[in-house]
Amino acid sequence: MRATLTLFLLTSLRHSARHKLRTLLTLLGIVAGVATFIFAPTLAASIARSVQEAGEDLAGRADLEIRGPTEGFHPRALSIARTVPGVAVAAPLVQAVGVLPDRSEPLAVIGIDPKIDQAIRGYNLAQGRFLNRSGEVLLAQSYAGERGLHLNQRITVIAPTGSFDFKIVGLLAGSGVARLNNGDVLVMPYKDAQTLRGNINLATIALTLQPAQDPNIVMAQLRAALPASLSIDIAQAKRGAVNDIQIVLNFVMGFTSFMILSVGSTLVYNTMAVAVAQRRSEIGVLRALGVTQRRVRQMFVIEAGFFGLVGSLVGILCGYALVQSAGQSLNLSVMFKALPHGKITAEVPAWLPFVTLLAGVGLPMLAGYLPARSAACVDPIEALSNTRSEVVFARFSRRRSALGLALLLLSVIELGVYQALDQRQIPLAVMLPLIISAELIMLPGVILLLPDLIIALGRILPRLLQRGWGVTGLLAAENMTKRPKRMTATATVLLVCAWTAVVTSAMNFGYRAFTDEWNASANLWDLTVSGAGSSPFKPQISLPAPLSEKIARRADVAAVVAERITTAESPTGDFDLRALDVATFRAQGGRFIWDKGDEETAYLRLSDASHPAILVSGFAAVTRHLAPGDMVTLRTPRGPQRFEVAGTVLDTIEPVQAGESSIIMDRQVYRRLWQDDRIDRLSLKLKPDQDTAATRRDLQHDYAGSGLVVVSPAEITAAFTTAIDNMVVVSQILSLLLLGTLIVGIANTFVIDVLDRRREMGLLRALGMFGRQVALSLVLEVIVLVSLISLLAVPMGMYTNYGNTLLMSRMFAIRFTLAPHEVLISLGLVLIAALLAAYLPARHAAKVDVLEALHYE
């Protein structure tokens, strides 16, 4: 091994130093891949960690949890739980919502038993003391600082049941309970929280067990003693939709990282392959001096590993910088407001740099193995006599074409099978890889067809290009079929880059048509009135009944759509429920963004009280395996009620929210079954010629003290696009990293191509061609090649976008479309990158002295 390292230091490093541009481009490709390998998994891991920490903050040190219906359960369950053998502490929890006057953001109210709750949950007091009596509250220090509140100050909290005064006796530091709801949290005795909530129900009971107690035995005893409507589980064992969305995030982030790093590794392959060709004489001398084939192979593998090591070390540093800059600026919490966590902050897991270093060195060494093996097989006599392999023209291969067509057919069959199978029986962990694999199988199928397509094009183009550009055009056309391996490698890099450009144009810009569709179908109202909440879509405080009636009776109001936004329980898990007046909604031109089912029939079915029906979100359809025609059982005060799924839609409650299992039903059906007349939001259509701004000012002046929020369509659109922007910006960062890597790959490929043909260019110059003609021939070659690649990339992008729509659009409640002008811009950028990558080295090569070029290795 020492002898091999000596050879590496004496020959490989010297060769890399002589070809600085090629070495730099290779390292840049690996750096981009490794940086992405740090950045992308960090986002997924940070989301998972934030949700886990929030669960631990709420559950604390509890061993078991008792949960009941959404509206809570009677406190007698607390007395029963405390009598069960093995239970050490049973701590009640009441959850409510309040808002401070002149504030729209809701405070998460946590009601606890001050005498025992510190044994369950963590309270890190920065100032003041803990709760002692009724009328006292703890406030997060961060929230108090932002709102100018201080210790011992009295505050007014507006709740659905009225306004109440409390005294701030303690400020919580940013850990434990204070991290919930991004710090917008208020802790008070649970009886006070019951008063705010308007009933005596508890939300949960956290249990700690006596030492050496078996949780399963205690759970069995609790189930026997408590009503059947209550569930007893290991604390935070159920994370609901988080598990499903985490599968998607981990898969997508991991796949993207691996793909970018793989593209960077192909640069190592190109660099090593050309290094072997250029160093044939050197290899021949080494072999003649007695260096074995094994040592030659080891030398080139070590050289590839050296590229990987240097690129990985720099890439890890760049990845950390990317996390600190882009990662910290991303408001990922906006994407996951449906989940009970605080602010998501990006932090690199401790294990990730080590895994990245292994991948960053291992993949380039793997990519460098084939060139290393080729170097070891160089014949010393042939190398020393400087005989070079002839430039041959490519030939059609029926076997290669048949294999390519077979892969394309297999890809189509996979998507067809996915659609034909009962998707309700397919786990999400299988559905996603099935679609992704169908898209990936398509790529090698097209790549296998590339050589024959280039050959066919090379036989058609010579006359056409000769007529337009003379000898320069003829030379460009002939070069299309010379050096088949090099041309196929160049075309492959261009194809991957163009295909990625088309796909990312849909992911990054294709939501604009979706936004326009949503504005034309759902955002039709002049004003929206709601209680305070995290967004205009999800109020957390109901409107007082008299207030709703007063607004509906205003002289300037033409139509009102009342909505109730709450939670509905099901044996398979809770659903977010939106109940609205469907008939009025439709009469004003409203509609939902449809996914599956007969839309017109579905609206009629929603109003049929004798056969209750619902619409479900695309996310719920995927994760709960639901389809139109299926039956869903929901728990109501009157007992279990079965609903038929009339259709699936993308915009149930809050658009572009990952992890929401939501349903829509008619409000009249909801009122009858749930016996609930509360209203959370009113959508107002004003009479013609009414001053919308004046009406809004009147409403805010009259009812702001009740926690009412009035927003315009423009503000709702802004909230909608903010959610999209926060989701798409992650895609844009990953897309830029991938496209950057591919552009570096194009540059690397063409630099190598020009260097490989430098001797040929010198010969052409010796025969009388001008330098500009040599450069122009390569430019024409690139234009023809990119045009061919673009014709392939557009249908490939459409196919991939279709596959993504089958699943990913429903997972993230958004539909992506290919905008023609965005696709043209993306392909134009690929062409410009290819022209710059090819023209600059070609122009440099064309200026080189003819004798020097003819003597080039």
Secondary structure, 3 states (H helix, E strand, C coil): CHHHHHHHHHHHHHHHHHCHHHHHHHHHHHHHHHHHHHHHHHHHHHHHHHHHHHHHHHHCCCCEEEECCCCCECCHHHHHHHHCCCEEEEEEEEEEEEECCCCCCCEEEEEECCCCHHHCCCCCEEEECCCCCCCEEEEEHHHHHHHCCCCCCEEEEEECCEEEEEEEEEEECCCHHHHHHHHCEEEEEHHHHHHHHCCCCECEEEEEECCCCCHHHHHHHHHHHCCCCCEEEECCCCCCHHHHHHHHHHHHHHHHHHHHHHHHHHHHHHHHHHHHHHCHHHHHHHHHCCCCHHHHHHHHHHHHHHHHHHHHHHHHHHHHHHHHHHHHHCCHHHHHCCCCCCCCCCCCCCCHHHHHHHHHHHHHHHHCHHHHHHHHCCCHHHHHCCCCCCCCECCCCHHHHHHHHHHHHHHHHHHHHHHHCCHHHCCHHHHHHHHHHHHHHHHHHHHHHHHHHHHHHHHHHHHHHHHHHHHHHHHHHHHCCECHHHHHHHHHHHHHHHHHHHHHHHHHHCHHHHHHHHHHHCCCCCEEEEECECCCCCECCCECHHHHHHHHCCCCEEEEEEEEEEEEECCCCCEEEEEECHHHHHHCCCCCCEEECCHHHHHHHHCCCCCCEEEEEHHHHHHCCCCCCCEEEEEECCEEEEEEEEEEECCCCCCCCCCCCEEEEEHHHHHHHHCCCCECEEEEEECCCCCHHHHHHHHHHHHHHHCEEEECHHHHHHHHHHHHHHHHHHHHHHHHHHHHHHHHHHHHHHHHHHHHCHHHHHHHHHCCCCHHHHHHHHHHHHHHHHHHHHHHHHHHHHHHHHHHHHHHHHHCCCCCCCCHHHHHHHHHHHHHHHHHHHHHHHHHHHHCCHHHHHCCC
